[in-house]
Amino acid sequence: MKGDYCTREGAERLKEQIEAYWSERGHDVRVNLIQGGFLASMRSARTDVRSNLSNGVPTRSTENFA
């Protein structure tokens, strides 16, 4: 399923999209994938996507690393 971001493959696609989006705008955003456990409601395991965004906004830009 293309829009399923809970699978490992979907989470990896989402990670790449988030990092590329903010990189193009000059921000250093780090996204980590955390393997979650099995959820009975989903009937599968999940992969969590976590980042250093604060309320959906980057905390620093790449210009700060010059």
N, CA, C and O atoms as CSV, one atom per row, in Angstrom:
chain,resi,resn,atom,element,x,y,z
A,1,MET,N,N,0.848,-1.172,0.000
A,1,MET,CA,C,0.000,0.000,0.000
A,1,MET,C,C,0.895,1.237,0.000
A,1,MET,O,O,1.738,1.389,0.884
A,2,LYS,N,N,0.722,2.112,-0.974
A,2,LYS,CA,C,1.605,3.256,-1.148
A,2,LYS,C,C,1.516,4.277,-0.016
A,2,LYS,O,O,2.539,4.839,0.376
A,3,GLY,N,N,0.332,4.529,0.514
A,3,GLY,CA,C,0.156,5.547,1.546
A,3,GLY,C,C,0.293,5.023,2.961
A,3,GLY,O,O,-0.023,5.742,3.909
A,4,ASP,N,N,0.755,3.792,3.135
A,4,ASP,CA,C,0.873,3.208,4.464
A,4,ASP,C,C,2.243,3.556,5.035
A,4,ASP,O,O,3.251,2.960,4.656
A,5,TYR,N,N,2.272,4.520,5.944
A,5,TYR,CA,C,3.531,4.971,6.528
A,5,TYR,C,C,3.873,4.246,7.823
A,5,TYR,O,O,4.857,4.592,8.477
A,6,CYS,N,N,3.081,3.250,8.206
A,6,CYS,CA,C,3.361,2.489,9.419
A,6,CYS,C,C,4.278,1.303,9.151
A,6,CYS,O,O,4.867,0.757,10.084
A,7,THR,N,N,4.406,0.899,7.900
A,7,THR,CA,C,5.332,-0.184,7.572
A,7,THR,C,C,6.750,0.375,7.534
A,7,THR,O,O,6.935,1.590,7.464
A,8,ARG,N,N,7.728,-0.482,7.578
A,8,ARG,CA,C,9.130,-0.036,7.530
A,8,ARG,C,C,9.414,0.709,6.228
A,8,ARG,O,O,10.061,1.756,6.231
A,9,GLU,N,N,8.925,0.159,5.113
A,9,GLU,CA,C,9.159,0.783,3.812
A,9,GLU,C,C,8.473,2.147,3.724
A,9,GLU,O,O,9.055,3.110,3.225
A,10,GLY,N,N,7.254,2.223,4.203
A,10,GLY,CA,C,6.527,3.490,4.181
A,10,GLY,C,C,7.169,4.526,5.082
A,10,GLY,O,O,7.250,5.701,4.724
A,11,ALA,N,N,7.626,4.096,6.252
A,11,ALA,CA,C,8.294,5.006,7.182
A,11,ALA,C,C,9.595,5.529,6.582
A,11,ALA,O,O,9.934,6.698,6.768
A,12,GLU,N,N,10.326,4.679,5.866
A,12,GLU,CA,C,11.561,5.120,5.219
A,12,GLU,C,C,11.271,6.151,4.135
A,12,GLU,O,O,12.011,7.123,3.991
A,13,ARG,N,N,10.190,5.946,3.364
A,13,ARG,CA,C,9.800,6.940,2.345
A,13,ARG,C,C,9.428,8.269,2.997
A,13,ARG,O,O,9.814,9.335,2.517
A,14,LEU,N,N,8.680,8.196,4.083
A,14,LEU,CA,C,8.277,9.410,4.789
A,14,LEU,C,C,9.494,10.138,5.357
A,14,LEU,O,O,9.574,11.363,5.270
A,15,LYS,N,N,10.435,9.403,5.933
A,15,LYS,CA,C,11.673,9.984,6.469
A,15,LYS,C,C,12.416,10.753,5.381
A,15,LYS,O,O,12.840,11.889,5.593
A,16,GLU,N,N,12.570,10.125,4.213
A,16,GLU,CA,C,13.267,10.774,3.101
A,16,GLU,C,C,12.534,12.031,2.639
A,16,GLU,O,O,13.172,13.042,2.347
A,17,GLN,N,N,11.224,11.982,2.571
A,17,GLN,CA,C,10.426,13.135,2.140
A,17,GLN,C,C,10.567,14.297,3.117
A,17,GLN,O,O,10.740,15.442,2.700
A,18,ILE,N,N,10.493,14.010,4.409
A,18,ILE,CA,C,10.595,15.066,5.430
A,18,ILE,C,C,11.981,15.706,5.389
A,18,ILE,O,O,12.096,16.932,5.362
A,19,GLU,N,N,13.031,14.889,5.384
A,19,GLU,CA,C,14.392,15.426,5.376
A,19,GLU,C,C,14.665,16.223,4.103
A,19,GLU,O,O,15.287,17.283,4.167
A,20,ALA,N,N,14.214,15.733,2.952
A,20,ALA,CA,C,14.433,16.452,1.689
A,20,ALA,C,C,13.677,17.776,1.682
A,20,ALA,O,O,14.223,18.794,1.258
A,21,TYR,N,N,12.442,17.777,2.142
A,21,TYR,CA,C,11.623,18.994,2.166
A,21,TYR,C,C,12.319,20.097,2.957
A,21,TYR,O,O,12.459,21.221,2.474
A,22,TRP,N,N,12.755,19.771,4.176
A,22,TRP,CA,C,13.353,20.800,5.014
A,22,TRP,C,C,14.772,21.143,4.581
A,22,TRP,O,O,15.211,22.278,4.768
A,23,SER,N,N,15.493,20.195,4.011
A,23,SER,CA,C,16.838,20.469,3.509
A,23,SER,C,C,16.794,21.491,2.375
A,23,SER,O,O,17.637,22.386,2.312
A,24,GLU,N,N,15.822,21.362,1.487
A,24,GLU,CA,C,15.662,22.318,0.382
A,24,GLU,C,C,15.378,23.729,0.889
A,24,GLU,O,O,15.602,24.705,0.174
A,25,ARG,N,N,14.892,23.835,2.106
A,25,ARG,CA,C,14.567,25.137,2.700
A,25,ARG,C,C,15.632,25.601,3.687
A,25,ARG,O,O,15.433,26.570,4.419
A,26,GLY,N,N,16.776,24.892,3.701
A,26,GLY,CA,C,17.911,25.320,4.506
A,26,GLY,C,C,17.872,24.914,5.965
A,26,GLY,O,O,18.510,25.551,6.803
A,27,HIS,N,N,17.128,23.856,6.282
A,27,HIS,CA,C,17.028,23.426,7.676
A,27,HIS,C,C,17.611,22.041,7.867
A,27,HIS,O,O,17.498,21.178,6.996
A,28,ASP,N,N,18.235,21.841,9.017
A,28,ASP,CA,C,18.820,20.561,9.380
A,28,ASP,C,C,17.811,19.800,10.231
A,28,ASP,O,O,17.719,20.023,11.438
A,29,VAL,N,N,17.058,18.906,9.609
A,29,VAL,CA,C,16.049,18.121,10.307
A,29,VAL,C,C,16.502,16.673,10.336
A,29,VAL,O,O,16.866,16.105,9.307
A,30,ARG,N,N,16.479,16.087,11.509
A,30,ARG,CA,C,16.869,14.689,11.686
A,30,ARG,C,C,15.619,13.862,11.978
A,30,ARG,O,O,14.819,14.199,12.851
A,31,VAL,N,N,15.472,12.776,11.230
A,31,VAL,CA,C,14.334,11.882,11.409
A,31,VAL,C,C,14.862,10.496,11.751
A,31,VAL,O,O,15.750,9.981,11.071
A,32,ASN,N,N,14.326,9.901,12.788
A,32,ASN,CA,C,14.720,8.557,13.214
A,32,ASN,C,C,13.532,7.618,13.076
A,32,ASN,O,O,12.384,8.015,13.274
A,33,LEU,N,N,13.819,6.380,12.736
A,33,LEU,CA,C,12.790,5.352,12.647
A,33,LEU,C,C,12.958,4.410,13.828
A,33,LEU,O,O,14.045,3.882,14.065
A,34,ILE,N,N,11.877,4.204,14.563
A,34,ILE,CA,C,11.886,3.355,15.745
A,34,ILE,C,C,10.951,2.179,15.490
A,34,ILE,O,O,9.761,2.363,15.234
A,35,GLN,N,N,11.499,0.975,15.561
A,35,GLN,CA,C,10.670,-0.208,15.353
A,35,GLN,C,C,9.783,-0.409,16.568
A,35,GLN,O,O,10.277,-0.629,17.674
A,36,GLY,N,N,8.464,-0.334,16.365
A,36,GLY,CA,C,7.504,-0.524,17.448
A,36,GLY,C,C,7.079,-1.976,17.533
A,36,GLY,O,O,7.421,-2.796,16.681
A,37,GLY,N,N,6.350,-2.266,18.549
A,37,GLY,CA,C,5.890,-3.630,18.746
A,37,GLY,C,C,4.621,-3.943,17.972
A,37,GLY,O,O,4.102,-3.111,17.227
A,38,PHE,N,N,4.146,-5.131,18.160
A,38,PHE,CA,C,2.931,-5.592,17.504
A,38,PHE,C,C,1.733,-4.903,18.149
A,38,PHE,O,O,1.647,-4.804,19.373
A,39,LEU,N,N,0.809,-4.427,17.313
A,39,LEU,CA,C,-0.436,-3.837,17.801
A,39,LEU,C,C,-1.603,-4.700,17.349
A,39,LEU,O,O,-1.780,-4.940,16.155
A,40,ALA,N,N,-2.384,-5.157,18.286
A,40,ALA,CA,C,-3.527,-6.004,17.943
A,40,ALA,C,C,-4.522,-5.258,17.061
A,40,ALA,O,O,-5.123,-5.850,16.165
A,41,SER,N,N,-4.699,-3.954,17.312
A,41,SER,CA,C,-5.656,-3.179,16.520
A,41,SER,C,C,-5.243,-3.060,15.054
A,41,SER,O,O,-6.099,-2.981,14.173
A,42,MET,N,N,-3.944,-3.047,14.791
A,42,MET,CA,C,-3.439,-2.982,13.414
A,42,MET,C,C,-3.191,-4.376,12.848
A,42,MET,O,O,-3.072,-4.549,11.635
A,43,ARG,N,N,-3.114,-5.357,13.724
A,43,ARG,CA,C,-2.773,-6.732,13.375
A,43,ARG,C,C,-1.407,-6.826,12.697
A,43,ARG,O,O,-1.187,-7.659,11.818
A,44,SER,N,N,-0.508,-5.963,13.123
A,44,SER,CA,C,0.860,-5.977,12.594
A,44,SER,C,C,1.762,-5.154,13.500
A,44,SER,O,O,1.301,-4.489,14.428
A,45,ALA,N,N,3.052,-5.212,13.212
A,45,ALA,CA,C,4.007,-4.350,13.914
A,45,ALA,C,C,3.996,-2.999,13.220
A,45,ALA,O,O,3.468,-2.869,12.116
A,46,ARG,N,N,4.570,-2.005,13.856
A,46,ARG,CA,C,4.598,-0.669,13.272
A,46,ARG,C,C,6.006,-0.101,13.364
A,46,ARG,O,O,6.842,-0.593,14.122
A,47,THR,N,N,6.254,0.942,12.582
A,47,THR,CA,C,7.504,1.691,12.665
A,47,THR,C,C,7.140,3.134,12.958
A,47,THR,O,O,6.393,3.758,12.204
A,48,ASP,N,N,7.669,3.664,14.053
A,48,ASP,CA,C,7.404,5.054,14.440
A,48,ASP,C,C,8.401,5.978,13.756
A,48,ASP,O,O,9.570,5.631,13.589
A,49,VAL,N,N,7.933,7.149,13.365
A,49,VAL,CA,C,8.773,8.172,12.750
A,49,VAL,C,C,8.912,9.302,13.760
A,49,VAL,O,O,7.919,9.910,14.161
A,50,ARG,N,N,10.141,9.580,14.168
A,50,ARG,CA,C,10.384,10.644,15.157
A,50,ARG,C,C,11.412,11.601,14.595
A,50,ARG,O,O,12.320,11.202,13.866
A,51,SER,N,N,11.262,12.868,14.942
A,51,SER,CA,C,12.175,13.877,14.403
A,51,SER,C,C,12.519,14.909,15.456
A,51,SER,O,O,11.993,14.886,16.569
A,52,ASN,N,N,13.414,15.818,15.086
A,52,ASN,CA,C,13.758,16.918,15.973
A,52,ASN,C,C,12.937,18.167,15.645
A,52,ASN,O,O,13.322,19.274,16.022
A,53,LEU,N,N,11.818,18.000,14.952
A,53,LEU,CA,C,10.900,19.119,14.715
A,53,LEU,C,C,10.188,19.442,16.022
A,53,LEU,O,O,9.896,18.550,16.818
A,54,SER,N,N,9.917,20.705,16.230
A,54,SER,CA,C,9.174,21.142,17.403
A,54,SER,C,C,7.871,21.768,16.928
A,54,SER,O,O,7.881,22.830,16.306
A,55,ASN,N,N,6.752,21.116,17.218
A,55,ASN,CA,C,5.441,21.549,16.718
A,55,ASN,C,C,5.446,21.658,15.198
A,55,ASN,O,O,4.830,22.564,14.635
A,56,GLY,N,N,6.139,20.738,14.533
A,56,GLY,CA,C,6.192,20.690,13.075
A,56,GLY,C,C,7.134,21.684,12.434
A,56,GLY,O,O,7.129,21.843,11.213
A,57,VAL,N,N,7.953,22.367,13.247
A,57,VAL,CA,C,8.866,23.402,12.745
A,57,VAL,C,C,10.298,23.031,13.121
A,57,VAL,O,O,10.542,22.588,14.243
A,58,PRO,N,N,11.252,23.207,12.196
A,58,PRO,CA,C,12.653,22.916,12.509
A,58,PRO,C,C,13.176,23.812,13.627
A,58,PRO,O,O,12.763,24.964,13.765
A,59,THR,N,N,14.089,23.264,14.416
A,59,THR,CA,C,14.646,24.030,15.515
A,59,THR,C,C,15.897,24.807,15.127
A,59,THR,O,O,16.309,25.724,15.838
A,60,ARG,N,N,16.510,24.437,13.986
A,60,ARG,CA,C,17.699,25.175,13.544
A,60,ARG,C,C,17.875,25.016,12.034
A,60,ARG,O,O,17.352,24.080,11.429
A,61,SER,N,N,18.613,25.936,11.449
A,61,SER,CA,C,18.871,25.871,10.013
A,61,SER,C,C,20.303,25.402,9.767
A,61,SER,O,O,21.126,25.402,10.683
A,62,THR,N,N,20.596,25.004,8.537
A,62,THR,CA,C,21.954,24.571,8.201
A,62,THR,C,C,22.917,25.741,8.212
A,62,THR,O,O,24.129,25.540,8.280
A,63,GLU,N,N,22.402,26.957,8.146
A,63,GLU,CA,C,23.268,28.153,8.177
A,63,GLU,C,C,23.986,28.261,9.508
A,63,GLU,O,O,25.054,28.870,9.582
A,64,ASN,N,N,23.425,27.684,10.563
A,64,ASN,CA,C,24.049,27.734,11.887
A,64,ASN,C,C,25.295,26.874,11.980
A,64,ASN,O,O,26.037,26.967,12.958
A,65,PHE,N,N,25.544,26.024,10.962
A,65,PHE,CA,C,26.682,25.112,11.006
A,65,PHE,C,C,27.867,25.615,10.204
A,65,PHE,O,O,28.864,24.903,10.085
A,66,ALA,N,N,27.794,26.807,9.653
A,66,ALA,CA,C,28.872,27.344,8.816
A,66,ALA,C,C,30.103,27.664,9.621
A,66,ALA,O,O,31.101,28.125,9.066
